[in-house]
Amino acid sequence: MSVSFPNREKLWHELADGTLPDWDIIIVGGGITGAGILREAVKQGYRCLLVEQRDFAWGTSSRSSKMVHGGFRYLAAGNFTLTRHALLERERLVSEAPRLVERLGYYFPLYKRQFPPRFAAGILFWLYDRIAGIRNHRGVSNQELGKTFTQLDTGDMNGAFYYTDAITDDARLTLRLLHEAVAEGGFVRNYSKAARLAEADGRVKGVTLLDVESGEQQTVNARVVINATGAWANRLGEEPEPGLTIRPQRGSHLVLSAEKFPVSDAIFLQHPGDSRRLFIYPWEGRTVVGTTDIPHPEDLDTAASITQQELDYLLTAAGLLFTRTPPVADDVISSWSGVRPIIASNKPGNPSRASREHKVWVEDGMVSCSGGKLTTFHHMAIDVMDQAREFLPPASRLGGEHLFTPVSCSGSEILPENPAWGDKLLGRYGDSARGLVDSASEGMLLPVPGGAGCLAELRWSIEHEAVVHLDDLMLRRSRMGILLENGGESVLDQVRELFAEGRGWNDQRWTEELDRYREIIRRHYTLPFATSTA
């Protein structure tokens, strides 16, 4: 049985005419943080509505580095608490969401005359694994490193350490959480902006919602509003506390062909320009180079884009690994840039050294949170719910043991002709994958070459996942827009048929959506479009 997001139009009318019972919680923000809070809240039996001003996972949560990791460098910097929380959550996700969150091998080269020396690195990796309750690290010689990465110049290296972290599709992780919450009674609506807070008797009582598509407004009340808007958090509420601010930082990435630039594992290389460490890693059949880490002073309501300086910086980094055939701009299939919220003091400092810990703060009737990292969304959700409890009746349930409901079948059961692909679908959609497969027409389950998806997924998303625009489907429900050349132009004729069948889009609507989508790809997912502050 497939779980569908609520019908947007029906839900809007029910909010307006009062046919739905009163809300305990309204969550503003449809990224991984808001999705995690919604999941935790419905587990405890609260009536919850989540609203998002754009599409689900539109911001940071579809444009992260895709890594579910403990943060070895945070441990090296002495931040034991953050590393511990992240590693425990990583292990939970690997266990509960197999095939969506997957272990990946990482190599950490040791540079001569630089920290950490080999002995100290060995202790840190031992501790890293010990906290997680696993033992996956080992020392690697220059010779073995050269066999794994055949073009790497190891002349300035003193071997490396191999260890494991994990990787995911961040947008699908967010959507899977939303599906889990909806299945247990949660409500979600995208393109619904919290235009302002609704207040009475000196406290927050709800929000005035703006339907971004129609321009209509209405006020919806709740016992508590949770502000989970990340980099946007201080628009709805106050700053975290005196002396602290939310500092948006941009991270940009390049997508390259894995055939031309193959990597089987991730490697953590040091950039020659500023000595920052950054990754080159495999993801969904492509090779990714990232990330930059720089202030983002631009308008947060405009999607972030890579700049020429960032492009040059990342290509230089890629040239460290692919020394015989260094990639150039023409080799870039796509790029993506995300803005992460950093809770920092107002004092200047190195952006890469800023803490990735989250912050939760309370106003009367509203709880806000920001900061943190992809891996620790569940830890953030628990902190938020602890702070929200003063505005809520006692929980009717203690909450389930699992974030993700264990799937009831295997990939070989739903797709015996391709069990590995069946397992992948189960990771992305949980038990809804069975309905996705059963409803697929002939040939629609075949993976699109290089696209990390199939047409059956696109059709299922159109029917069940509140897709409003073409870019919702191509960039977040699937990742074909960044994994295929030219934003997936090769599949758009077939996608047009899916929208005509599933949504009744006529030629005019399709042309409008196609123009919108191509402009988004051109400005935000390819090479630098315009000069920007970097």
C-alpha positions as CSV (number, residue, x, y, z in Angstrom):
1,M,0.0,0.0,0.0
2,S,1.3,3.4,-0.9
3,V,1.3,6.3,1.5
4,S,0.3,9.6,-0.1
5,F,0.9,13.1,1.1
6,P,-2.3,15.0,1.8
7,N,-4.0,16.5,-1.2
8,R,-2.9,20.2,-1.2
9,E,-6.2,21.7,-2.3
10,K,-8.3,19.6,0.0
11,L,-6.1,20.3,3.0
12,W,-6.2,24.0,2.3
13,H,-10.0,24.1,2.3
14,E,-10.1,21.9,5.5
15,L,-7.8,24.3,7.2
16,A,-10.0,27.2,6.2
17,D,-13.4,25.7,7.2
18,G,-12.3,24.3,10.5
19,T,-13.2,20.7,9.8
20,L,-9.9,19.5,11.1
21,P,-9.4,19.2,14.9
22,D,-7.1,21.8,16.7
23,W,-3.4,21.4,16.1
24,D,-1.0,20.7,18.9
25,I,2.0,21.7,16.8
26,I,2.6,23.6,13.6
27,I,6.1,23.0,12.3
28,V,7.5,25.7,9.9
29,G,10.2,24.3,7.6
30,G,10.1,21.2,5.4
31,G,13.8,20.3,5.4
32,I,15.4,17.4,7.2
33,T,15.1,19.3,10.6
34,G,11.4,19.9,10.2
35,A,10.8,16.4,8.9
36,G,12.7,14.9,11.9
37,I,10.7,17.0,14.4
38,L,7.4,16.0,12.7
39,R,8.4,12.3,12.8
40,E,9.3,12.5,16.5
41,A,6.1,14.5,17.4
42,V,3.6,12.1,15.7
43,K,5.4,9.2,17.4
44,Q,4.4,10.9,20.7
45,G,0.8,11.2,19.6
46,Y,0.6,14.9,18.9
47,R,-1.5,16.4,16.1
48,C,0.9,18.1,13.8
49,L,0.9,20.2,10.6
50,L,4.2,20.9,8.8
51,V,4.3,23.7,6.2
52,E,7.1,24.7,3.8
53,Q,7.3,27.9,1.9
54,R,8.9,26.3,-1.2
55,D,9.1,22.6,-1.9
56,F,10.1,19.9,0.7
57,A,13.9,19.8,1.0
58,W,14.2,22.8,-1.4
59,G,17.0,24.4,0.6
60,T,19.9,22.8,2.4
61,S,18.3,19.4,2.6
62,S,18.6,18.6,-1.1
63,R,21.9,20.4,-1.6
64,S,24.1,19.1,1.2
65,S,27.2,16.9,0.6
66,K,25.0,13.8,1.1
67,M,27.3,12.5,3.8
68,V,25.9,11.0,7.0
69,H,29.1,11.2,9.1
70,G,30.4,11.6,12.6
71,G,32.8,14.4,11.6
72,F,36.3,13.1,12.1
73,R,37.7,16.6,12.0
74,Y,35.4,17.6,14.8
75,L,36.9,14.9,17.0
76,A,40.3,16.0,16.0
77,A,39.4,19.5,17.1
78,G,38.3,18.2,20.5
79,N,34.5,18.4,20.0
80,F,33.8,15.0,21.5
81,T,30.1,15.7,22.2
82,L,29.1,16.6,18.6
83,T,31.1,13.6,17.3
84,R,29.5,11.2,19.7
85,H,25.9,12.4,18.8
86,A,26.7,12.2,15.1
87,L,28.2,8.7,15.3
88,L,25.4,7.3,17.3
89,E,22.9,8.8,14.8
90,R,24.9,7.5,11.9
91,E,24.7,4.0,13.2
92,R,21.0,4.3,13.8
93,L,20.4,5.5,10.2
94,V,22.6,2.8,8.7
95,S,20.7,0.2,10.7
96,E,17.1,1.5,10.2
97,A,17.3,2.8,6.6
98,P,19.4,0.3,4.7
99,R,19.9,1.0,1.0
100,L,19.0,4.7,1.7
101,V,21.8,5.4,4.1
102,E,24.8,3.2,3.1
103,R,28.3,2.7,4.5
104,L,31.1,4.1,2.3
105,G,34.8,3.7,2.6
106,Y,36.9,6.8,3.2
107,Y,40.6,7.4,2.9
108,F,42.3,10.1,5.1
109,P,45.8,10.8,3.7
110,L,48.4,11.8,6.2
111,Y,50.6,14.6,4.9
112,K,54.3,14.8,5.9
113,R,55.1,17.4,8.5
114,Q,51.4,18.2,9.2
115,F,48.9,17.3,11.9
116,P,47.9,14.7,12.7
117,P,51.0,12.5,12.7
118,R,50.4,8.8,12.1
119,F,50.5,7.8,15.7
120,A,48.0,10.5,16.8
121,A,45.7,9.7,13.8
122,G,45.6,6.1,14.8
123,I,44.4,7.0,18.2
124,L,41.8,9.3,16.8
125,F,40.4,6.7,14.4
126,W,40.4,4.1,17.1
127,L,38.3,6.4,19.3
128,Y,36.1,7.3,16.3
129,D,35.2,3.7,15.7
130,R,35.0,2.9,19.5
131,I,32.3,5.6,19.9
132,A,30.3,4.2,17.0
133,G,30.7,0.6,18.3
134,I,32.4,-0.7,15.2
135,R,35.9,-1.4,14.0
136,N,36.4,-0.4,10.4
137,H,39.6,1.6,10.4
138,R,43.1,0.5,9.4
139,G,46.4,2.0,8.4
140,V,47.2,2.2,4.7
141,S,50.6,2.6,3.0
142,N,51.4,4.9,0.1
143,Q,51.6,1.8,-2.1
144,E,48.1,0.7,-1.3
145,L,46.8,4.2,-1.5
146,G,48.3,4.5,-5.0
147,K,46.6,1.2,-6.1
148,T,43.2,2.5,-5.0
149,F,43.6,5.9,-6.5
150,T,45.9,5.3,-9.5
151,Q,46.5,8.9,-10.5
152,L,47.1,10.2,-7.0
153,D,50.6,11.7,-6.3
154,T,51.6,10.3,-2.9
155,G,55.0,11.9,-2.8
156,D,54.0,14.3,0.0
157,M,52.0,11.7,1.9
158,N,52.9,9.3,4.8
159,G,50.2,6.8,3.9
160,A,46.6,7.1,5.0
161,F,43.9,5.7,7.3
162,Y,40.9,3.9,5.8
163,Y,37.7,4.2,7.7
164,T,33.9,4.1,7.0
165,D,31.2,6.7,7.3
166,A,27.9,6.8,5.3
167,I,26.3,8.5,2.4
168,T,22.6,9.1,1.3
169,D,20.3,10.9,-1.0
170,D,19.5,13.8,1.4
171,A,16.2,14.8,-0.4
172,R,14.9,11.2,-0.4
173,L,15.9,10.9,3.3
174,T,13.8,13.9,4.0
175,L,10.8,12.6,2.0
176,R,11.0,9.2,3.5
177,L,10.8,10.8,7.0
178,L,7.7,12.8,5.8
179,H,6.1,9.6,4.5
180,E,6.7,7.9,7.9
181,A,5.1,10.8,9.7
182,V,2.1,11.0,7.3
183,A,1.5,7.3,7.7
184,E,1.1,7.9,11.5
185,G,-1.3,10.9,11.2
186,G,0.9,13.9,10.4
187,F,-0.1,16.5,7.8
188,V,2.3,18.3,5.4
189,R,1.8,21.0,2.8
190,N,4.4,22.6,0.6
191,Y,4.3,26.0,-1.1
192,S,2.7,27.3,2.1
193,K,4.6,30.2,3.6
194,A,4.4,31.3,7.3
195,A,3.9,34.9,6.4
196,R,3.7,36.0,10.0
197,L,3.1,34.8,13.5
198,A,-0.4,34.9,14.9
199,E,-0.3,36.3,18.5
200,A,-2.8,36.8,21.3
201,D,-2.4,37.6,25.0
202,G,1.3,38.3,24.5
203,R,2.3,34.9,23.1
204,V,2.4,33.0,19.8
205,K,-0.8,31.2,19.0
206,G,-0.2,30.1,15.4
207,V,0.8,31.4,12.0
208,T,-0.8,33.2,9.1
209,L,-0.2,31.0,6.0
210,L,0.2,32.3,2.5
211,D,-0.5,29.8,-0.3
212,V,2.4,30.7,-2.6
213,E,0.6,29.4,-5.7
214,S,-2.8,31.1,-5.3
215,G,-1.9,34.1,-3.1
216,E,-4.7,33.2,-0.6
217,Q,-4.1,33.6,3.2
218,Q,-5.5,32.1,6.3
219,T,-4.6,31.9,10.0
220,V,-4.1,28.5,11.6
221,N,-3.7,28.1,15.4
222,A,-1.7,25.7,17.5
223,R,-0.5,25.2,21.0
224,V,3.0,25.7,19.9
225,V,4.8,26.8,16.7
226,I,8.1,25.2,15.9
227,N,10.4,27.3,13.8
228,A,12.6,24.8,11.9
229,T,13.6,27.0,9.0
230,G,17.4,26.7,9.4
231,A,19.1,29.7,7.8
232,W,15.8,31.5,7.7
233,A,15.1,31.1,11.5
234,N,15.6,34.7,12.6
235,R,13.0,35.9,10.1
236,L,10.2,34.2,12.0
237,G,11.6,34.7,15.5
238,E,14.4,36.2,17.5
239,E,18.2,35.6,17.4
240,P,19.3,32.5,19.3
241,E,20.8,34.7,22.2
242,P,22.8,37.8,22.7
243,G,26.2,37.6,21.0
244,L,25.1,34.7,18.7
245,T,23.8,34.9,15.2
246,I,22.8,32.6,12.4
247,R,25.5,32.8,9.7
248,P,24.6,31.4,6.3
249,Q,27.5,29.5,4.7
250,R,27.6,28.2,1.2
251,G,28.9,24.8,0.1
252,S,29.2,24.1,-3.6
253,H,29.9,20.8,-5.4
254,L,30.7,19.5,-8.9
255,V,29.3,16.4,-10.6
256,L,31.6,14.5,-12.9
257,S,31.4,11.4,-15.1
258,A,32.4,8.3,-13.1
259,E,33.5,6.6,-16.3
260,K,36.1,9.3,-17.0
261,F,36.9,10.1,-13.3
262,P,36.3,6.9,-11.4
263,V,36.5,6.6,-7.6
264,S,35.4,3.5,-5.6
265,D,35.7,5.2,-2.2
266,A,35.8,8.7,-0.8
267,I,39.1,10.5,-0.3
268,F,39.7,13.4,2.0
269,L,42.3,15.6,0.3
270,Q,44.0,18.8,1.4
271,H,43.6,21.8,-1.0
272,P,46.9,23.4,-1.9
273,G,45.4,26.9,-1.8
274,D,44.2,27.1,1.8
275,S,45.0,23.7,3.3
276,R,41.3,22.9,3.8
277,R,40.3,19.3,3.6
278,L,37.6,18.4,1.1
279,F,36.1,15.2,-0.5
280,I,36.1,13.5,-3.8
281,Y,33.6,10.6,-3.6
282,P,31.2,8.4,-5.6
283,W,27.5,9.1,-5.4
284,E,24.6,7.6,-7.4
285,G,26.8,6.5,-10.3
286,R,28.7,9.8,-10.6
287,T,31.8,11.4,-9.0
288,V,31.4,14.4,-6.8
289,V,33.9,17.0,-5.7
290,G,33.1,19.2,-2.7
291,T,32.6,21.2,-0.7
292,T,33.5,24.8,-0.5
293,D,32.7,26.6,2.8
294,I,32.3,30.3,2.5
295,P,30.0,33.1,3.7
296,H,26.8,33.5,1.8
297,P,25.7,37.1,2.1
298,E,23.1,36.9,-0.8
299,D,19.3,36.7,-0.7
300,L,18.3,33.4,0.9
301,D,15.1,33.3,-1.1
302,T,17.1,32.9,-4.3
303,A,18.7,29.5,-4.7
304,A,22.4,29.5,-4.1
305,S,24.7,29.1,-7.1
306,I,28.4,28.2,-7.6
307,T,30.7,31.1,-8.5
308,Q,33.7,31.1,-10.8
309,Q,36.0,31.2,-7.8
310,E,34.4,28.1,-6.4
311,L,34.5,26.3,-9.7
312,D,38.2,27.0,-10.1
313,Y,38.8,26.0,-6.4
314,L,37.0,22.6,-6.9
315,L,38.7,21.9,-10.2
316,T,42.1,22.5,-8.6
317,A,41.1,20.0,-5.9
318,A,40.0,17.4,-8.4
319,G,43.3,17.8,-10.2
320,L,45.1,16.5,-7.0
321,L,43.4,13.1,-7.5
322,F,43.2,13.0,-11.3
323,T,46.7,14.2,-12.1
324,R,47.1,12.6,-15.6
325,T,43.6,13.8,-16.8
326,P,42.6,16.7,-14.6
327,P,39.0,17.7,-15.2
328,V,38.1,21.0,-16.8
329,A,34.9,23.0,-16.9
330,D,33.6,21.1,-19.9
331,D,33.8,17.9,-17.9
332,V,31.3,19.2,-15.3
333,I,27.9,17.5,-15.7
334,S,26.2,19.8,-13.1
335,S,26.8,21.6,-9.9
336,W,24.8,22.3,-6.8
337,S,25.2,24.8,-4.0
338,G,23.6,24.7,-0.6
339,V,23.4,27.1,2.3
340,R,24.0,25.7,5.8
341,P,23.1,27.6,8.9
342,I,26.0,28.1,11.3
343,I,25.3,29.3,14.9
344,A,28.3,31.6,15.6
345,S,29.4,34.6,17.5
346,N,29.5,38.0,15.9
347,K,33.3,37.8,15.9
348,P,35.1,37.2,12.6
349,G,36.7,33.8,12.1
350,N,37.5,31.0,9.8
351,P,34.1,29.7,8.5
352,S,35.4,26.1,8.3
353,R,36.2,26.2,12.0
354,A,32.8,27.3,13.1
355,S,30.8,24.8,15.2
356,R,28.2,22.5,13.6
357,E,26.3,22.1,16.8
358,H,22.7,23.1,16.9
359,K,20.9,25.6,19.1
360,V,17.3,25.6,20.5
361,W,15.7,28.7,21.9
362,V,12.2,29.4,23.2
363,E,9.8,32.3,23.0
364,D,6.4,32.3,24.5
365,G,4.5,29.8,22.3
366,M,7.3,29.2,19.8
367,V,10.4,27.0,19.8
368,S,13.1,27.7,17.3
369,C,16.1,25.7,16.2
370,S,19.0,26.1,13.8
371,G,22.5,24.9,13.1
372,G,23.4,21.3,13.4
373,K,24.2,18.9,10.5
374,L,22.4,16.3,8.4
375,T,23.5,13.4,10.6
376,T,22.1,14.9,13.8
377,F,18.6,15.8,12.8
378,H,17.0,13.2,15.2
379,H,19.1,14.5,18.1
380,M,17.9,18.0,17.2
381,A,14.3,16.8,17.1
382,I,14.5,15.3,20.6
383,D,15.9,18.6,22.0
384,V,13.2,20.6,20.3
385,M,10.4,18.4,21.6
386,D,11.9,18.6,25.1
387,Q,11.7,22.4,25.0
388,A,8.2,22.4,23.4
389,R,6.8,20.2,26.2
390,E,5.9,23.2,28.4
391,F,3.3,24.3,25.8
392,L,1.8,20.8,25.2
393,P,-0.4,18.3,27.1
394,P,1.4,15.1,28.2
395,A,2.3,12.9,25.2
396,S,-0.3,10.1,24.6
397,R,2.5,7.8,23.5
398,L,6.1,7.3,24.4
399,G,7.0,7.1,20.7
400,G,8.2,4.1,18.8
401,E,11.6,2.6,18.9
402,H,12.3,3.3,15.2
403,L,12.5,6.4,13.1
404,F,11.8,4.2,10.1
405,T,9.3,1.4,10.0
406,P,11.1,-1.8,9.1
407,V,10.1,-2.9,5.6
408,S,8.1,-6.0,5.3
409,C,9.8,-7.5,2.2
410,S,13.0,-7.7,0.3
411,G,14.1,-6.5,-3.1
412,S,13.9,-10.0,-4.5
413,E,10.3,-10.2,-3.5
414,I,9.1,-7.1,-5.2
415,L,11.4,-7.2,-8.2
416,P,12.8,-10.7,-8.6
417,E,14.3,-9.9,-12.0
418,N,16.5,-7.2,-10.4
419,P,16.7,-7.6,-6.6
420,A,19.4,-4.9,-6.2
421,W,17.1,-2.3,-7.8
422,G,14.2,-3.6,-5.7
423,D,16.3,-3.1,-2.6
424,K,17.1,0.5,-3.7
425,L,13.5,1.2,-4.2
426,L,12.7,-0.1,-0.7
427,G,15.3,2.2,0.7
428,R,13.8,5.2,-1.0
429,Y,10.1,4.5,-0.4
430,G,9.9,1.9,2.3
431,D,6.9,-0.4,2.0
432,S,5.4,2.0,-0.6
433,A,7.9,0.5,-3.0
434,R,5.6,-2.5,-3.4
435,G,2.8,-0.3,-4.7
436,L,5.2,1.6,-6.9
437,V,6.3,-1.6,-8.5
438,D,2.8,-3.1,-8.8
439,S,1.5,0.0,-10.6
440,A,4.4,0.3,-13.1
441,S,3.8,-0.2,-16.8
442,E,6.0,-2.4,-18.9
443,G,9.6,-1.0,-19.1
444,M,9.1,1.8,-16.6
445,L,11.1,0.0,-13.9
446,L,14.3,0.0,-15.9
447,P,16.8,2.4,-14.4
448,V,17.5,5.4,-16.6
449,P,21.2,5.2,-17.5
450,G,23.2,7.6,-15.3
451,G,20.0,8.9,-13.7
452,A,19.7,7.0,-10.4
453,G,16.0,6.4,-11.0
454,C,13.3,5.0,-13.2
455,L,10.2,6.4,-14.9
456,A,8.0,4.4,-12.5
457,E,9.4,6.5,-9.7
458,L,8.5,9.7,-11.4
459,R,5.0,8.6,-12.1
460,W,4.5,7.4,-8.5
461,S,5.9,10.8,-7.1
462,I,3.5,12.8,-9.3
463,E,0.6,10.8,-7.9
464,H,1.7,10.6,-4.2
465,E,4.2,13.2,-3.3
466,A,2.6,16.6,-3.7
467,V,4.6,17.5,-6.9
468,V,3.6,21.1,-7.9
469,H,6.3,22.0,-10.4
470,L,8.6,20.2,-12.8
471,D,11.7,21.1,-10.8
472,D,10.1,19.4,-7.7
473,L,10.2,16.1,-9.6
474,M,13.5,16.4,-11.4
475,L,15.6,17.9,-8.6
476,R,14.1,16.6,-5.4
477,R,11.7,13.6,-5.8
478,S,14.3,12.3,-8.2
479,R,17.9,13.6,-8.8
480,M,17.8,13.2,-12.6
481,G,18.2,17.0,-13.0
482,I,21.7,16.9,-11.6
483,L,22.8,13.4,-12.5
484,L,21.9,13.5,-16.2
485,E,23.5,15.8,-18.7
486,N,21.7,19.1,-19.5
487,G,19.3,18.7,-16.6
488,G,17.9,15.5,-17.9
489,E,16.7,16.8,-21.3
490,S,16.9,13.2,-22.6
491,V,13.9,12.1,-20.5
492,L,11.7,15.2,-20.6
493,D,9.5,14.1,-23.4
494,Q,8.6,11.0,-21.4
495,V,8.1,13.2,-18.3
496,R,5.8,15.4,-20.3
497,E,3.6,12.4,-20.9
498,L,3.5,11.5,-17.2
499,F,2.3,15.0,-16.3
500,A,-0.3,14.9,-19.0
501,E,-1.6,11.6,-17.8
502,G,-1.3,12.2,-14.0
503,R,-2.1,15.9,-13.8
504,G,-3.8,16.8,-17.0
505,W,-1.1,19.3,-18.0
506,N,-1.9,20.8,-21.4
507,D,0.7,22.2,-23.9
508,Q,0.7,25.7,-22.4
509,R,1.2,24.4,-18.8
510,W,4.0,22.1,-19.9
511,T,5.8,25.0,-21.9
512,E,5.6,27.2,-18.8
513,E,7.0,24.5,-16.5
514,L,9.7,23.6,-19.0
515,D,10.8,27.2,-19.3
516,R,10.9,27.6,-15.5
517,Y,12.8,24.4,-15.1
518,R,15.4,25.2,-17.8
519,E,16.0,28.6,-16.2
520,I,16.5,27.0,-12.7
521,I,19.0,24.5,-14.2
522,R,20.9,27.3,-16.1
523,R,21.1,29.6,-13.1
524,H,21.7,27.2,-10.2
525,Y,22.8,23.8,-11.3
526,T,25.4,24.2,-14.1
527,L,28.5,26.4,-14.4
528,P,28.6,29.9,-12.9
529,F,25.8,32.0,-14.3
530,A,26.8,35.4,-12.9
531,T,29.5,37.0,-10.8
532,S,28.7,36.6,-7.1
533,T,30.4,37.4,-3.9
534,A,32.7,34.5,-2.9
